[in-house]
Amino acid sequence: MNSRIIVSALMLSGVLAVSAAAQASTVKVTPLGSHDGEFCAFDRAMIFEDPDGTRLLYDAGRTVAGAEDARLGKIDAVLVSHMHGDHVGDRHIPAVGAGACGRPDIASVALPDTLSVKVAAAKGAKIVTGSEMPSFFAAKLKAVGADPQKSELVRFGASRKVGGITITTVPAAHSNGIAPGMIGGPFAEMLEKAGLTAYAGPPTGYVLTFSNGLVAYLSGDTGVTAEQEIVVGDQYKAKLVVMNIGDTFTTGPTEAAYVINELIKPASVIPSHANQPSTEGGKVIAGSRADVFAKAVTVPVHLPLSGRTLVFDGGGACVSGC
């Protein structure tokens, strides 16, 4: 065989091997919203998959269609940023596409257990949270016949590993009340009568470090905080951010853009928690919060279209599904 042909074949083989290795070392992010191919009002839930196959469900909320939702697949751990119903899952859609994008059908009640607990129990998954949430989730897991030891704590400044993913919590500027409906009994009745909620400690965001080196910040519900610069940006050097943009209850689109542009400066951002229909036919709606945010930031914005997987390399660049 001609020596040039042999060399060319070897070079092509090497290129293909490098390409395959690069693809194998990527992180997959799959939003689980209420309507396929759209970014809708209640959409919060996302699955993060490490190159080693470890899969985390972040803020199941109300758009996972129960623990039997076929989109879930294998789940190794559930992350909950705080105890509000639209994040922990007080209700949920009965099926993908139920209701309208602006007003999904959330008639299925998940209380008092919460959807996060139901998913963790069904999948044999851990629940990894900070503050005072682990003891609450341990009791809930026990109540449904699951292992309470699978509720694991990770507080600010510390970390815990699940598979190839290192998980830590960071502060969020929000509230973290447990609604009476999640508690039940006479104590819940007293809280409801008084117009109060139980306290579960400070709300959190998460910093995830994947086995390919990618560092991702999941903001949860938060306002602008100094930690976004000092901890998330300077200490962990996050390259991918999932940022809430819902306004009133959290940062609005312009405040969120300030966090991205001036404090964290990542390579890519995924907006979340818009509290309104953000797309129609998979395209951003002009004048929506997602549109305002996308026009204000200086890094690539990747819309979390439900069921569409985004693939990121170790530096935070989107390499597929973008």
C-alpha positions as a printed Julia matrix, in Angstrom:
322×3 Matrix{Float64}:
   0.0    0.0    0.0
   1.2    3.53  -0.81
   2.85   5.11   2.25
   0.88   8.34   1.74
  -2.39   6.41   1.85
  -1.31   4.69   5.06
  -0.37   8.01   6.68
  -3.66   9.61   5.55
  -5.64   6.68   6.94
  -3.83   6.89  10.26
  -4.4   10.65  10.44
  -8.12  10.22   9.68
  -8.36   7.5   12.31
  -6.73   9.83  14.83
  -9.1   12.69  14.0
 -12.12  10.42  14.37
 -10.81   9.11  17.69
 -10.27  12.65  19.0
 -13.74  13.67  17.8
 -15.33  10.68  19.53
 -13.44  11.42  22.73
 -14.51  15.06  22.63
 -18.15  14.07  22.19
 -17.85  11.57  25.04
 -16.53  14.26  27.4
 -19.48  16.61  27.05
 -22.27  17.5   29.48
 -25.89  17.17  28.36
 -28.62  19.52  29.6
 -32.22  18.56  28.85
 -35.08  20.86  29.94
 -38.31  19.12  30.98
 -40.98  21.74  30.36
 -44.72  21.55  30.0
 -44.8   21.66  26.18
 -42.34  19.99  23.81
 -40.07  22.37  21.91
 -41.16  25.45  23.88
 -40.04  27.55  26.86
 -43.23  28.02  28.87
 -44.47  29.83  31.97
 -43.85  27.15  34.62
 -40.7   25.61  33.13
 -37.98  25.04  35.74
 -36.91  21.38  35.54
 -33.68  20.33  33.86
 -31.65  17.11  33.71
 -27.86  17.4   33.79
 -25.92  14.38  32.55
 -22.21  13.96  33.23
 -19.91  12.25  30.7
 -19.85   9.24  33.06
 -23.64   8.89  32.82
 -24.55  10.39  36.2
 -27.89  12.21  35.87
 -29.21  14.97  38.16
 -32.74  16.4   38.13
 -32.73  20.08  39.09
 -35.93  21.68  40.49
 -38.58  19.23  39.28
 -41.23  21.92  39.76
 -44.61  21.45  38.11
 -43.66  20.36  34.6
 -42.47  16.8   35.21
 -45.51  14.6   34.54
 -45.21  12.6   37.75
 -42.57  10.08  38.74
 -43.58   7.97  35.74
 -42.7   10.68  33.2
 -40.85   8.77  30.47
 -38.55  11.75  29.9
 -36.87  11.24  33.29
 -35.02   8.02  32.56
 -32.36   7.17  35.13
 -32.02   9.75  37.89
 -29.16   9.52  40.39
 -29.95  12.6   42.46
 -32.6   15.29  42.78
 -31.59  18.88  43.56
 -34.05  21.34  45.11
 -33.07  25.0   45.37
 -35.88  25.88  47.8
 -39.24  24.72  49.07
 -41.64  26.84  47.03
 -44.21  24.73  45.21
 -43.11  25.74  41.72
 -39.65  24.29  42.46
 -40.13  21.35  44.82
 -43.35  20.32  43.06
 -46.63  20.85  44.92
 -48.6   20.08  41.76
 -47.67  18.9   38.29
 -48.91  18.39  34.77
 -50.73  15.08  34.15
 -49.07  14.73  30.74
 -46.72  16.66  28.48
 -48.68  19.27  26.54
 -51.56  19.5   29.02
 -53.08  22.97  29.08
 -51.52  25.96  27.35
 -47.92  27.18  27.35
 -48.96  30.25  29.32
 -51.21  28.27  31.65
 -50.25  24.59  31.87
 -52.66  22.16  33.46
 -51.26  21.44  36.92
 -54.3   19.65  38.32
 -52.28  16.67  39.61
 -51.56  17.23  43.31
 -48.26  15.95  44.75
 -48.85  16.97  48.37
 -48.02  16.25  51.08
 -45.09  14.26  49.67
 -43.98  16.68  46.88
 -43.04  15.68  43.36
 -39.32  15.79  44.19
 -39.79  13.09  46.83
 -41.99  10.98  44.56
 -39.37  11.05  41.81
 -36.5   10.27  44.2
 -38.43   7.36  45.73
 -39.42   5.93  42.34
 -35.89   6.2   40.94
 -33.99   5.18  44.07
 -32.26   8.54  43.82
 -30.65  10.76  46.42
 -31.99  14.19  47.31
 -29.05  16.56  47.8
 -29.9   19.9   49.42
 -28.55  22.49  51.83
 -29.87  24.52  54.78
 -32.48  22.7   56.89
 -34.04  20.92  53.93
 -32.32  17.5   54.29
 -34.17  16.58  57.49
 -37.49  17.5   55.9
 -36.78  15.35  52.85
 -35.51  12.47  55.01
 -38.84  12.39  56.83
 -40.74  12.51  53.56
 -38.69   9.68  52.04
 -39.34   7.56  55.14
 -43.06   8.32  54.94
 -43.28   6.94  51.4
 -41.25   3.84  52.22
 -37.93   5.01  50.77
 -34.54   5.24  52.48
 -34.27   8.45  54.56
 -30.46   8.17  54.39
 -30.71   9.13  50.72
 -31.48  12.7   51.78
 -27.99  14.21  51.92
 -26.73  17.56  53.16
 -24.3   19.91  51.43
 -24.0   23.36  53.0
 -22.28  26.54  51.83
 -18.55  26.13  51.34
 -18.64  22.32  51.3
 -19.18  19.78  48.54
 -20.51  16.28  47.94
 -19.96  13.96  44.99
 -22.6   11.99  43.12
 -20.9    9.92  40.46
 -18.58  12.19  38.53
 -20.36  15.39  39.62
 -19.21  17.52  42.55
 -22.11  19.43  44.11
 -21.95  22.48  46.33
 -24.53  25.03  47.41
 -24.19  28.81  47.25
 -26.37  31.54  48.79
 -29.49  32.82  47.08
 -31.4   35.98  48.01
 -34.98  34.69  48.27
 -37.27  33.02  50.83
 -37.64  29.35  51.73
 -40.92  28.66  53.47
 -42.56  25.23  53.65
 -46.26  25.6   52.87
 -48.71  24.03  55.36
 -49.94  21.63  52.68
 -46.52  19.97  52.66
 -46.71  19.32  56.41
 -50.22  18.2   57.32
 -51.77  17.69  60.75
 -52.65  20.19  63.51
 -49.37  22.12  63.14
 -50.14  22.77  59.48
 -53.63  23.92  60.39
 -52.21  26.41  62.9
 -49.7   27.73  60.36
 -52.39  28.15  57.72
 -54.71  29.93  60.14
 -51.9   32.31  61.09
 -50.91  32.9   57.46
 -47.43  31.52  58.08
 -45.08  28.93  56.57
 -42.47  26.77  58.27
 -38.84  27.8   57.76
 -36.35  25.55  55.98
 -33.24  27.69  56.3
 -31.78  29.91  53.56
 -32.6   29.13  49.93
 -29.71  28.01  47.76
 -28.2   27.92  44.33
 -25.9   25.14  43.16
 -22.44  24.95  41.65
 -21.85  21.71  39.76
 -18.38  20.6   38.67
 -18.54  17.85  36.05
 -15.92  15.24  35.26
 -14.96  17.03  32.02
 -14.08  20.17  33.98
 -17.25  22.13  33.19
 -18.44  24.28  36.1
 -22.12  25.25  36.05
 -24.03  27.65  38.32
 -27.73  27.0   38.87
 -29.14  30.16  40.4
 -32.38  28.86  41.9
 -34.56  31.85  42.73
 -32.38  34.8   43.67
 -31.74  38.48  43.48
 -28.32  39.93  42.76
 -25.78  38.79  45.38
 -22.13  39.52  46.06
 -21.48  35.77  46.09
 -22.28  35.61  42.39
 -19.05  37.49  41.76
 -16.87  36.34  44.65
 -17.86  32.69  44.93
 -19.45  31.7   41.61
 -17.28  33.83  39.34
 -13.96  34.25  41.16
 -13.72  31.06  43.21
 -15.46  28.46  41.04
 -15.09  30.27  37.69
 -18.43  29.01  36.37
 -18.56  28.76  32.58
 -22.25  27.8   32.22
 -25.06  29.57  34.08
 -28.75  28.7   34.44
 -30.23  32.06  35.43
 -33.72  32.99  36.65
 -35.23  35.96  34.8
 -38.82  36.01  36.09
 -38.91  39.48  37.69
 -40.86  40.53  40.83
 -40.17  37.25  42.64
 -36.56  36.95  41.4
 -34.13  38.93  39.24
 -35.75  40.39  36.16
 -34.14  40.13  32.73
 -32.04  43.29  33.03
 -30.85  42.47  36.55
 -30.05  38.93  35.45
 -28.09  40.32  32.51
 -26.01  42.4   34.94
 -25.16  39.23  36.87
 -24.01  37.55  33.67
 -22.16  40.47  32.11
 -20.51  42.02  35.17
 -20.33  39.46  37.97
 -19.93  35.91  36.64
 -18.89  36.4   32.99
 -19.5   32.79  31.87
 -19.11  31.36  28.38
 -22.82  30.5   28.01
 -26.13  31.09  29.75
 -29.5   29.32  29.82
 -32.41  31.53  30.99
 -34.98  29.97  33.3
 -38.05  30.8   35.37
 -39.48  33.36  32.94
 -43.01  33.14  34.4
 -44.55  33.67  30.95
 -44.56  32.0   27.53
 -41.15  32.79  26.07
 -41.34  31.02  22.73
 -43.84  30.18  20.02
 -42.89  27.48  17.57
 -39.53  27.28  19.31
 -38.71  30.92  18.5
 -38.38  33.61  21.13
 -41.39  35.93  21.46
 -40.49  39.55  20.76
 -40.68  41.7   23.87
 -40.76  38.73  26.26
 -38.43  38.58  29.24
 -36.36  35.98  27.42
 -36.05  38.36  24.47
 -35.06  41.31  26.69
 -32.5   39.15  28.5
 -31.01  37.72  25.3
 -30.53  41.21  23.87
 -28.92  42.49  27.08
 -26.26  39.82  27.66
 -22.89  39.65  25.95
 -22.51  35.84  25.9
 -24.39  33.19  23.89
 -27.93  32.54  25.19
 -29.39  29.04  24.77
 -33.15  28.78  25.21
 -34.32  25.82  27.34
 -36.73  24.33  24.81
 -38.43  21.39  26.46
 -37.09  18.01  25.38
 -34.26  19.52  23.31
 -30.84  18.51  24.65
 -28.06  21.1   24.79
 -24.51  19.72  24.81
 -21.6   21.62  26.4
 -17.85  21.11  26.42
 -15.61  21.64  29.43
 -15.22  25.33  28.67
 -18.96  26.03  28.65
 -19.36  26.29  24.86
 -22.48  24.72  23.38
 -21.39  22.16  20.79
 -24.7   20.52  19.86
 -28.42  21.3   20.05
 -27.63  25.01  20.29
